[in-house]
Amino acid sequence: MIRRTRPVAGAVALLAALTAGIAFPAGAAAGEPTGQDAPKVDLVLDVSGSMRARDIDGQSRMAAAKQAFNEVLDATPEEVQLGIRTLGADYAGDDRKEGCKDTAQLYPVGPLDRTEAKTAVATLAPTGWTPIGPALLQAADDLDGGDGSKRIVLISDGEDTCAPLDPCEVAREIAAKGIGLTIDTLGLVPNAKLSRQLSCIAEATGGTYTSIEHQDELTDRVNELVDRAAEPVVTPVATEGAGSCDKAPVLRSGLYTDREEFGQQRWYRVELLAGQELRASVSVAADRAVRPDHGVLMRAVTVHGREIVRGEATGSGRTDVASTGLRYPKPEIDDDDDSGKPAAETVCLGVTTSFSADAGVKTTPGLPLELTVDVVDGPDDAADVASFGLGRGWWLLGTLIVTGFLAGLVWGWLSRWRVAVWRTN
């Protein structure tokens, strides 16, 4: 059966993606939080010369950052491994090549010694350049390893000064590694250009951007992000779809992440037993400038190429995510069926996008794609595959039809009676 969905179906599919996890088998679903490794946070602080400016509550930006860091270090949960990296803290010269290397780990990511970390922060003084791109690359290495949550919190008051190493491209490359790392950005008294850059960095990894104008705002926001790292999260499992179904990876119930280039089609396979139902949804994020009109199509087909069901959605550019989903119940085999048909079926899931971009916009790495696969016991009456979309809603539909018919008869009789009474009077 072919199902065409309106744009609102994207929201329904996204909700299904968020709730599907309740049906994942314990200990077997991909993307479940394991709790084996401690969450890691790397605070990346801009210590460039512009941090001397005294425009945050009557004190310098550097002083406000130090005070915020001291309060954050006091409030950091015990289970969080926290580190501090600087950019622009050591080289004060005019050699751009040297200035763009100026990033260092002030305090290593690991169990927190609050006194030692505060002592390290106290030594900082505004110095040099703003190598955001190089600092993000190094910060990703600081957090390498383990399957716990990983978060970079970047605090800066100026744009990157080390082009052509574009920080947005660096963030996309980090996201493309599939290591589940999120970058949140905070701009101190930002201008429009800085806001665009920091927003771009955050969006590339699913993080957030916050504009900061007061010291207490900085403290509260960093505390919030550090606390968020300690919350249990489901980290998508990195996978790589294929160009054809026969070479596609086999996926179980779980949450997966992949990359898809403009106009590309990616294939995945799911094994489905008789009596089971496949629920799948996909979200594709526009982490760079794309043209307004775009769409995403997900199809479930047989290994022979026959389409079973589809879900599709279009976008106008008002949001940066396009989502859709589909459902397919495989009917139970009749006990009297002697056809010898196999109980299992390989379903091929194909994801196609119609994103496009203007010249000059990089197409690699591809757009981030998040795929939810959920295989559950199917509905009781799944034999009629063409009607599964409404499920037991057919009873409601029939009830509404009968009720409407009876209401029409009663209304017609009342109307005739009222007219007859009026004529008699």
C-alpha positions as CSV (number, residue, x, y, z in Angstrom):
1,M,0.0,0.0,0.0
2,I,1.2,3.5,-0.8
3,R,0.6,6.2,1.7
4,R,1.2,9.8,0.9
5,T,1.7,12.0,4.0
6,R,1.2,15.7,4.4
7,P,4.0,17.8,6.0
8,V,2.5,17.3,9.4
9,A,3.4,13.6,9.1
10,G,7.0,14.7,9.8
11,A,6.0,15.7,13.3
12,V,4.2,12.4,13.8
13,A,7.2,10.5,12.6
14,L,9.5,12.4,14.9
15,L,7.3,11.7,17.8
16,A,7.3,8.0,16.9
17,A,11.1,8.2,16.8
18,L,11.2,9.6,20.3
19,T,8.7,7.1,21.7
20,A,9.9,4.0,19.8
21,G,12.5,3.3,22.4
22,I,10.0,1.9,24.9
23,A,9.6,-1.1,22.7
24,F,13.3,-1.9,22.3
25,P,14.2,-5.3,23.8
26,A,16.3,-5.0,27.0
27,G,20.0,-5.4,26.4
28,A,19.5,-5.9,22.6
29,A,18.5,-2.6,21.1
30,A,21.1,-0.5,19.2
31,G,21.5,3.0,20.6
32,E,20.4,2.2,24.2
33,P,22.2,4.0,27.0
34,T,24.6,1.5,28.6
35,G,25.8,3.6,31.6
36,Q,29.2,2.0,31.3
37,D,31.2,5.1,30.8
38,A,31.0,8.4,32.7
39,P,29.8,11.5,30.8
40,K,32.5,13.8,29.6
41,V,32.5,17.6,29.2
42,D,35.2,19.8,27.7
43,L,34.8,23.5,28.4
44,V,36.5,25.5,25.6
45,L,37.2,29.1,26.6
46,D,38.3,32.0,24.4
47,V,41.2,33.8,26.0
48,S,42.0,36.1,23.1
49,G,42.9,39.7,23.5
50,S,39.3,40.9,23.1
51,M,38.4,39.3,26.4
52,R,39.8,42.3,28.1
53,A,36.8,44.4,27.2
54,R,34.9,45.6,30.3
55,D,31.3,45.3,29.2
56,I,29.8,42.5,31.3
57,D,28.3,43.9,34.5
58,G,31.1,46.4,34.9
59,Q,33.9,43.9,34.7
60,S,36.0,42.4,31.9
61,R,34.7,39.4,29.9
62,M,37.6,37.4,31.3
63,A,36.8,38.2,34.9
64,A,33.1,37.2,34.3
65,A,34.2,33.9,32.7
66,K,36.5,33.1,35.6
67,Q,33.8,33.8,38.1
68,A,31.4,31.6,36.2
69,F,33.9,28.8,35.9
70,N,34.6,28.8,39.6
71,E,30.9,28.5,40.3
72,V,30.4,25.8,37.7
73,L,33.4,23.8,39.1
74,D,31.7,23.9,42.5
75,A,28.4,22.6,41.1
76,T,29.7,19.9,38.7
77,P,28.1,16.5,39.5
78,E,30.6,13.9,40.8
79,E,29.9,11.5,37.9
80,V,30.9,14.0,35.2
81,Q,34.4,14.0,33.9
82,L,35.3,17.6,33.1
83,G,38.2,19.3,31.3
84,I,39.1,22.8,30.3
85,R,40.7,23.8,27.0
86,T,41.8,27.3,26.0
87,L,42.2,29.1,22.7
88,G,44.3,32.2,22.3
89,A,45.8,32.0,25.8
90,D,49.6,31.8,25.1
91,Y,50.8,33.5,21.9
92,A,50.6,37.3,21.8
93,G,52.5,37.9,18.6
94,D,51.5,38.9,15.1
95,D,52.4,35.6,13.3
96,R,49.0,34.3,12.2
97,K,50.4,30.8,11.6
98,E,51.6,30.6,15.2
99,G,48.5,32.3,16.5
100,C,46.3,29.6,14.9
101,K,48.1,26.9,16.8
102,D,47.4,28.5,20.1
103,T,45.1,26.0,21.8
104,A,46.0,24.0,24.9
105,Q,44.4,21.7,27.5
106,L,44.4,23.7,30.7
107,Y,42.9,20.9,32.7
108,P,42.6,17.3,31.4
109,V,39.2,15.6,30.9
110,G,38.8,13.3,33.9
111,P,37.7,13.1,37.5
112,L,37.5,16.6,38.8
113,D,39.9,18.1,41.4
114,R,38.0,21.3,42.0
115,T,41.0,23.1,43.7
116,E,43.4,22.2,41.0
117,A,41.0,23.2,38.2
118,K,40.3,26.6,39.9
119,T,44.0,27.3,40.3
120,A,44.5,26.6,36.6
121,V,41.6,29.0,35.7
122,A,43.1,31.8,37.9
123,T,46.2,31.9,35.8
124,L,44.5,32.9,32.6
125,A,44.9,36.3,31.1
126,P,43.6,37.6,27.7
127,T,46.4,37.2,25.2
128,G,46.1,36.3,21.5
129,W,44.2,35.0,18.5
130,T,40.8,33.2,18.2
131,P,41.5,29.7,16.6
132,I,38.1,28.2,17.1
133,G,38.4,25.6,14.4
134,P,41.7,24.1,15.7
135,A,40.4,24.2,19.3
136,L,37.3,22.2,18.3
137,L,39.4,19.6,16.6
138,Q,41.6,19.2,19.6
139,A,38.6,19.2,22.0
140,A,37.1,16.3,20.0
141,D,40.3,14.4,20.6
142,D,40.1,15.3,24.3
143,L,36.8,13.5,24.5
144,D,37.7,10.5,22.4
145,G,36.9,7.0,23.6
146,G,34.1,5.5,25.6
147,D,30.4,5.3,24.9
148,G,29.1,7.8,27.5
149,S,27.8,11.2,26.5
150,K,30.3,13.7,25.2
151,R,29.8,17.5,25.1
152,I,31.9,20.5,24.2
153,V,30.8,23.9,25.6
154,L,32.5,26.6,23.6
155,I,32.5,30.2,25.1
156,S,33.8,32.9,22.8
157,D,33.4,36.7,22.3
158,G,34.7,36.8,18.7
159,E,34.7,35.2,15.4
160,D,37.4,32.7,14.3
161,T,40.6,34.3,13.0
162,C,42.0,31.2,11.4
163,A,40.2,30.9,8.1
164,P,40.1,29.0,5.7
165,L,39.7,26.4,8.4
166,D,36.0,27.1,8.8
167,P,34.7,26.2,12.3
168,C,31.3,25.2,10.8
169,E,33.0,22.7,8.5
170,V,35.1,21.4,11.4
171,A,31.9,20.9,13.4
172,R,30.3,19.0,10.5
173,E,33.4,16.8,10.2
174,I,33.2,16.0,13.9
175,A,29.5,15.1,13.6
176,A,30.2,12.9,10.6
177,K,32.5,10.7,12.7
178,G,29.4,9.4,14.5
179,I,30.9,9.6,18.0
180,G,27.8,11.2,19.5
181,L,29.5,14.4,20.4
182,T,27.4,17.6,20.9
183,I,28.8,21.1,20.7
184,D,27.0,23.9,22.6
185,T,28.1,27.5,22.0
186,L,27.8,30.7,24.1
187,G,28.5,34.1,22.7
188,L,29.7,36.9,25.0
189,V,28.1,40.2,23.9
190,P,27.9,38.9,20.3
191,N,27.4,40.7,17.1
192,A,25.3,39.3,14.2
193,K,28.3,37.7,12.4
194,L,29.5,35.9,15.6
195,S,25.9,34.7,16.3
196,R,25.7,33.2,12.8
197,Q,29.0,31.4,13.2
198,L,28.3,30.0,16.7
199,S,24.8,29.0,15.7
200,C,26.2,27.2,12.7
201,I,28.7,25.3,14.9
202,A,26.0,24.2,17.3
203,E,23.5,23.2,14.7
204,A,26.0,20.9,12.9
205,T,26.1,18.6,16.0
206,G,22.6,19.1,17.3
207,G,23.7,21.5,20.0
208,T,22.4,24.9,21.2
209,Y,23.6,28.5,20.8
210,T,23.0,31.0,23.6
211,S,23.7,34.8,23.6
212,I,25.2,35.9,26.9
213,E,25.2,39.5,28.2
214,H,25.5,39.0,32.0
215,Q,27.7,37.0,34.3
216,D,24.9,35.2,36.0
217,E,23.5,34.1,32.6
218,L,26.9,32.6,31.8
219,T,27.0,30.7,35.1
220,D,23.5,29.4,34.8
221,R,23.8,28.3,31.2
222,V,27.1,26.5,31.6
223,N,25.8,24.8,34.8
224,E,22.7,23.7,32.9
225,L,24.8,22.2,30.0
226,V,27.1,20.3,32.4
227,D,24.1,18.9,34.3
228,R,22.6,17.9,31.0
229,A,25.6,15.8,30.2
230,A,25.0,13.7,33.3
231,E,21.4,12.8,32.2
232,P,20.9,9.4,30.5
233,V,20.8,9.8,26.8
234,V,20.4,7.4,23.8
235,T,23.4,7.7,21.5
236,P,22.6,6.8,17.9
237,V,24.7,4.0,16.5
238,A,26.7,5.0,13.5
239,T,25.9,3.0,10.4
240,E,26.6,3.4,6.7
241,G,23.8,2.8,4.2
242,A,24.6,1.3,0.8
243,G,23.7,2.2,-2.8
244,S,21.6,-0.9,-3.2
245,C,19.6,-3.2,-1.0
246,D,21.7,-6.3,-1.5
247,K,24.7,-4.5,-0.1
248,A,22.8,-2.7,2.7
249,P,23.5,-3.3,6.4
250,V,21.0,-5.3,8.4
251,L,19.5,-3.2,11.2
252,R,17.8,-4.3,14.4
253,S,15.4,-2.2,16.5
254,G,17.3,0.9,17.5
255,L,18.4,4.4,16.7
256,Y,21.0,5.0,14.0
257,T,22.9,7.9,12.4
258,D,24.3,8.2,8.9
259,R,25.3,10.8,6.4
260,E,23.6,11.4,3.0
261,E,24.9,13.6,0.3
262,F,22.6,15.8,-1.8
263,G,20.4,13.8,-4.1
264,Q,21.8,10.5,-2.8
265,Q,19.8,7.4,-2.0
266,R,20.7,5.1,1.0
267,W,19.5,1.6,1.6
268,Y,19.1,-0.4,4.8
269,R,17.7,-3.9,5.5
270,V,15.4,-5.2,8.2
271,E,14.5,-8.8,8.9
272,L,10.7,-9.2,9.6
273,L,9.0,-12.3,10.9
274,A,5.4,-13.2,10.2
275,G,3.1,-11.4,12.7
276,Q,5.6,-8.6,13.3
277,E,5.2,-4.9,12.4
278,L,8.0,-2.7,11.2
279,R,7.9,1.0,12.2
280,A,10.5,3.2,10.8
281,S,11.1,7.0,10.7
282,V,13.9,9.2,9.4
283,S,14.9,12.8,10.1
284,V,17.4,14.7,7.9
285,A,18.9,17.9,9.2
286,A,20.0,20.8,7.0
287,D,23.2,21.7,8.8
288,R,24.3,24.2,6.1
289,A,22.6,26.6,3.7
290,V,20.2,24.8,1.4
291,R,17.5,26.0,-1.0
292,P,14.0,26.4,0.4
293,D,12.2,23.6,-1.4
294,H,13.3,20.1,-0.3
295,G,11.9,16.8,0.7
296,V,12.6,13.4,2.2
297,L,11.2,10.0,1.0
298,M,11.3,6.7,2.8
299,R,10.3,3.5,1.0
300,A,9.9,-0.1,2.2
301,V,10.3,-2.5,-0.7
302,T,10.8,-6.2,-1.2
303,V,14.2,-7.6,-2.2
304,H,12.7,-7.8,-5.7
305,G,12.0,-4.1,-5.8
306,R,8.2,-4.1,-5.3
307,E,7.2,-1.2,-3.2
308,I,5.2,-2.1,0.0
309,V,4.7,1.2,1.6
310,R,6.1,4.7,1.6
311,G,6.2,7.9,3.7
312,E,7.2,11.3,2.4
313,A,7.4,14.9,3.5
314,T,8.3,18.2,1.9
315,G,9.8,21.3,3.4
316,S,9.8,25.0,2.6
317,G,13.0,26.0,4.5
318,R,11.1,27.3,7.5
319,T,12.6,24.5,9.7
320,D,16.0,22.8,9.4
321,V,14.8,19.2,9.8
322,A,12.6,17.1,7.4
323,S,11.1,14.0,8.8
324,T,8.8,11.2,7.7
325,G,8.0,7.6,8.6
326,L,6.1,4.4,7.7
327,R,4.6,1.2,9.1
328,Y,4.3,-2.2,7.7
329,P,2.7,-5.2,9.4
330,K,3.6,-8.7,8.1
331,P,0.5,-10.9,8.3
332,E,0.6,-14.2,10.2
333,I,0.7,-17.3,8.1
334,D,-2.5,-19.3,8.1
335,D,-2.1,-22.6,9.9
336,D,-3.7,-24.4,7.0
337,D,-1.4,-22.7,4.5
338,D,0.6,-25.4,2.6
339,S,2.2,-23.0,0.2
340,G,5.6,-23.3,1.8
341,K,6.1,-19.6,1.8
342,P,8.9,-18.5,4.2
343,A,7.8,-16.9,7.5
344,A,10.6,-14.3,7.4
345,E,10.9,-11.4,5.0
346,T,13.8,-9.0,4.2
347,V,12.4,-5.5,3.9
348,C,14.6,-3.0,2.2
349,L,14.4,0.6,3.5
350,G,15.4,3.3,1.1
351,V,15.9,6.9,2.1
352,T,16.0,9.6,-0.7
353,T,16.3,13.3,-0.2
354,S,15.8,16.2,-2.6
355,F,17.9,18.8,-0.9
356,S,19.9,21.2,-3.1
357,A,22.3,24.0,-2.4
358,D,23.8,27.0,-4.2
359,A,27.2,26.9,-5.7
360,G,30.0,27.2,-3.2
361,V,28.2,25.2,-0.5
362,K,30.1,22.0,0.3
363,T,28.2,18.8,-0.2
364,T,30.6,16.7,1.9
365,P,30.2,15.4,4.5
366,G,26.6,14.6,3.7
367,L,23.6,15.9,5.6
368,P,23.1,14.2,9.0
369,L,20.4,11.5,9.0
370,E,18.8,9.9,12.0
371,L,17.0,6.6,11.5
372,T,14.7,4.9,14.0
373,V,13.9,1.2,13.4
374,D,11.3,-0.6,15.6
375,V,10.2,-4.2,15.1
376,V,7.2,-5.1,17.4
377,D,4.4,-7.7,17.5
378,G,1.9,-6.7,14.9
379,P,-1.8,-5.9,15.3
380,D,-4.3,-8.8,15.7
381,D,-5.8,-8.4,12.3
382,A,-2.9,-7.6,10.1
383,A,-3.9,-9.9,7.2
384,D,-5.5,-7.0,5.4
385,V,-2.2,-5.0,4.8
386,A,-4.1,-2.4,2.8
387,S,-6.1,-1.3,5.8
388,F,-3.5,-1.5,8.6
389,G,-3.2,2.3,8.6
390,L,-6.4,2.7,10.4
391,G,-6.1,-0.5,12.4
392,R,-9.1,-0.7,14.8
393,G,-10.1,2.8,13.7
394,W,-12.3,1.0,11.1
395,W,-14.7,0.3,14.0
396,L,-14.8,4.0,14.9
397,L,-15.2,5.0,11.2
398,G,-18.2,2.6,10.9
399,T,-19.7,3.8,14.1
400,L,-19.4,7.4,12.9
401,I,-21.1,6.5,9.6
402,V,-24.0,4.7,11.2
403,T,-24.4,7.5,13.8
404,G,-24.4,10.2,11.1
405,F,-27.0,8.2,9.1
406,L,-29.3,7.8,12.0
407,A,-28.9,11.5,13.1
408,G,-29.8,12.5,9.5
409,L,-33.0,10.4,9.7
410,V,-34.0,11.9,13.0
411,W,-33.2,15.4,11.9
412,G,-35.3,15.0,8.7
413,W,-38.2,13.6,10.7
414,L,-38.1,16.5,13.2
415,S,-37.9,19.0,10.3
416,R,-41.0,17.5,8.6
417,W,-42.9,17.4,11.9
418,R,-42.1,21.1,12.6
419,V,-43.2,22.1,9.1
420,A,-46.5,20.1,9.5
421,V,-47.2,21.8,12.9
422,W,-46.5,25.2,11.4
423,R,-48.9,24.6,8.5
424,T,-51.6,23.4,10.9
425,N,-51.3,26.5,13.1
